[in-house]
Amino acid sequence: MPEVSVAAIILAAGASTRFGSPKQLLDWRGQPLLRHVILQALTTPLSEIVVVLGAHFQRIAPIVHGMPVTLTCNHRWQQGMSSSVALGLRALQTDPDGAIFLLADQPEVSPELIGRMVTAFARTRAPIVVPDVGGRRGNPALFASALFLELMQVRGDRGGRALMQRYGKRMQWVQADERALYDIDWPRDLDQRGV
């Protein structure tokens, strides 16, 4: 199987309006939620990690201090997720074959799933690799570098969904369990996991 380099871009710029306080700082089993997501990514075969902050930058940045990641601030975070996607791609220090987009409010995405997605990408060189949870698309999503320019032109809060519609027939699906669907939007979402 050919060697590939895949970077991670962790999207953590949102204001957590529905949650009521910055989710990135939420105590997730003994550490801040964002730090947990970064530590999970660090155990995987990723070439580099970029963390995109935005709202509450001054409060959140200290928990990332000292970690082997590139930290960047999206001052236009209110323009939606696509602005963070573009900024994260521009902040890459290397020239990877692809990038996987992790969400700061999805703490149960496992290093094992990330590893299987990278392996599937190396094997197929599909333009997009996504988890399949019983016929539903989960997160994270991995995009080949050939799509980076198109990703940077997306506007609003759609992230990579527009490209998934465009390249849907060529996407590679990786089987995953319901952890790839779990995210934290409201305080009640924590009750599902006993946090």
C-alpha positions as CSV (number, residue, x, y, z in Angstrom):
1,M,0.0,0.0,0.0
2,P,1.4,3.4,-0.9
3,E,2.5,5.7,1.9
4,V,0.3,8.8,2.3
5,S,0.5,11.8,4.5
6,V,-2.8,13.1,6.0
7,A,-3.1,16.2,8.2
8,A,-5.8,16.8,10.7
9,I,-7.6,20.1,11.0
10,I,-9.6,20.4,14.2
11,L,-12.5,22.8,13.9
12,A,-13.1,24.6,17.2
13,A,-14.0,28.2,16.3
14,G,-17.7,28.2,17.2
15,A,-19.3,30.2,20.0
16,S,-21.3,27.3,21.5
17,T,-24.4,29.4,21.6
18,R,-26.8,26.5,22.1
19,F,-24.7,24.9,24.8
20,G,-24.5,28.2,26.8
21,S,-20.7,28.2,27.5
22,P,-17.6,27.3,25.4
23,K,-17.9,23.6,24.7
24,Q,-14.1,23.5,24.0
25,L,-13.5,24.0,27.8
26,L,-16.1,21.5,28.9
27,D,-14.7,18.9,31.4
28,W,-14.7,15.6,29.4
29,R,-13.7,12.8,31.7
30,G,-11.1,14.9,33.5
31,Q,-9.8,17.3,30.8
32,P,-11.0,20.0,28.6
33,L,-13.0,18.7,25.6
34,L,-10.8,20.2,23.0
35,R,-7.6,18.9,24.6
36,H,-9.2,15.4,24.6
37,V,-9.9,15.6,20.9
38,I,-6.3,16.8,20.2
39,L,-4.8,14.0,22.3
40,Q,-6.8,11.4,20.5
41,A,-5.6,12.8,17.1
42,L,-2.0,12.7,18.4
43,T,-2.2,9.0,18.8
44,T,-3.0,8.5,15.1
45,P,-0.7,8.3,12.0
46,L,-1.4,12.0,11.1
47,S,1.4,14.1,9.6
48,E,0.4,17.3,11.4
49,I,-2.5,18.9,13.4
50,V,-3.9,22.3,12.9
51,V,-6.4,23.7,15.5
52,V,-8.7,26.5,14.4
53,L,-10.1,28.6,17.2
54,G,-12.3,31.7,16.8
55,A,-14.9,32.7,19.4
56,H,-13.5,32.8,22.9
57,F,-10.0,32.5,21.6
58,Q,-8.4,34.1,24.6
59,R,-10.1,31.7,27.0
60,I,-9.5,28.5,25.0
61,A,-6.0,29.0,23.6
62,P,-4.2,28.3,26.9
63,I,-5.4,24.7,27.0
64,V,-3.6,24.1,23.6
65,H,-0.4,25.7,24.8
66,G,2.6,23.4,24.6
67,M,0.9,20.8,22.5
68,P,2.5,19.8,19.1
69,V,-0.1,21.5,17.0
70,T,-0.4,24.6,14.8
71,L,-2.9,27.0,16.4
72,T,-4.7,29.6,14.3
73,C,-7.5,32.0,15.0
74,N,-10.5,32.5,12.7
75,H,-11.5,36.2,13.2
76,R,-14.4,35.6,10.8
77,W,-15.8,32.6,12.6
78,Q,-19.3,34.1,12.3
79,Q,-19.2,33.5,8.6
80,G,-19.6,29.8,9.2
81,M,-17.7,26.6,9.3
82,S,-16.4,27.0,5.7
83,S,-14.3,30.0,6.8
84,S,-12.6,27.8,9.4
85,V,-12.1,25.0,6.8
86,A,-10.3,27.4,4.5
87,L,-8.2,28.9,7.3
88,G,-7.2,25.5,8.5
89,L,-6.0,24.5,5.0
90,R,-4.0,27.7,4.6
91,A,-2.3,27.1,8.0
92,L,-0.9,23.7,7.0
93,Q,2.8,23.6,7.4
94,T,3.3,20.6,5.1
95,D,1.9,19.6,1.7
96,P,-0.2,16.5,2.7
97,D,-2.0,14.1,0.3
98,G,-5.2,14.8,2.3
99,A,-6.7,16.3,5.3
100,I,-9.2,14.9,7.8
101,F,-11.5,17.4,9.5
102,L,-12.2,16.7,13.2
103,L,-14.9,18.6,15.2
104,A,-14.1,19.8,18.7
105,D,-17.6,18.7,19.9
106,Q,-17.2,15.1,18.8
107,P,-15.1,13.5,21.5
108,E,-16.0,9.9,20.7
109,V,-14.3,9.8,17.3
110,S,-11.8,7.1,18.0
111,P,-8.1,7.0,16.9
112,E,-9.0,3.5,15.4
113,L,-11.6,5.0,13.1
114,I,-9.2,7.8,12.0
115,G,-6.6,5.1,11.3
116,R,-9.0,3.1,9.2
117,M,-10.0,6.1,7.2
118,V,-6.4,7.0,6.5
119,T,-5.8,3.3,5.4
120,A,-8.9,3.4,3.2
121,F,-7.6,6.7,1.6
122,A,-4.2,5.2,1.0
123,R,-5.7,2.1,-0.6
124,T,-8.3,3.8,-2.8
125,R,-7.1,7.4,-3.2
126,A,-10.8,8.3,-3.2
127,P,-11.4,12.1,-3.3
128,I,-13.4,11.9,0.0
129,V,-13.5,9.3,2.8
130,V,-16.4,9.3,5.3
131,P,-17.8,7.0,8.0
132,D,-20.9,4.9,7.3
133,V,-23.1,4.4,10.4
134,G,-25.8,2.1,9.3
135,G,-26.4,4.0,6.1
136,R,-26.0,7.5,7.7
137,R,-22.9,9.6,7.0
138,G,-20.9,10.3,10.2
139,N,-17.9,12.4,11.0
140,P,-15.0,13.0,10.5
141,A,-14.5,13.6,6.8
142,L,-11.2,13.1,4.9
143,F,-10.6,15.1,1.7
144,A,-7.8,14.5,-0.9
145,S,-5.5,17.5,-1.5
146,A,-6.9,17.7,-5.1
147,L,-10.1,19.1,-3.5
148,F,-8.4,21.7,-1.3
149,L,-9.0,24.6,-3.6
150,E,-12.6,23.7,-4.0
151,L,-13.0,23.4,-0.3
152,M,-11.5,26.9,0.2
153,Q,-14.2,28.3,-2.1
154,V,-17.2,27.0,-0.2
155,R,-19.1,29.7,1.7
156,G,-21.4,29.7,4.7
157,D,-21.9,26.9,7.2
158,R,-21.9,24.0,4.8
159,G,-18.3,22.8,5.4
160,G,-17.6,20.0,2.8
161,R,-21.2,19.0,2.2
162,A,-21.3,20.7,-1.2
163,L,-18.3,18.7,-2.4
164,M,-19.8,15.5,-1.0
165,Q,-22.8,16.0,-3.2
166,R,-20.5,16.7,-6.2
167,Y,-18.3,13.7,-5.7
168,G,-20.8,11.4,-4.0
169,K,-20.4,8.5,-6.4
170,R,-16.6,8.5,-5.9
171,M,-16.7,8.7,-2.1
172,Q,-15.2,5.9,-0.1
173,W,-17.3,4.7,2.9
174,V,-15.7,3.2,6.1
175,Q,-17.9,1.3,8.4
176,A,-18.3,2.9,11.8
177,D,-20.5,2.7,14.9
178,E,-22.7,5.4,16.4
179,R,-19.9,7.2,18.1
180,A,-19.2,8.8,14.7
181,L,-22.6,10.5,14.9
182,Y,-22.4,11.7,18.5
183,D,-21.8,15.4,19.1
184,I,-22.4,17.8,21.9
185,D,-24.8,20.6,21.0
186,W,-26.9,21.0,24.2
187,P,-26.1,20.2,27.9
188,R,-28.6,17.3,27.6
189,D,-26.3,15.6,25.1
190,L,-23.9,15.0,28.0
191,D,-26.6,13.0,29.8
192,Q,-26.4,10.3,27.1
193,R,-22.8,9.5,28.1
194,G,-23.0,10.1,31.8
195,V,-20.5,12.9,31.7
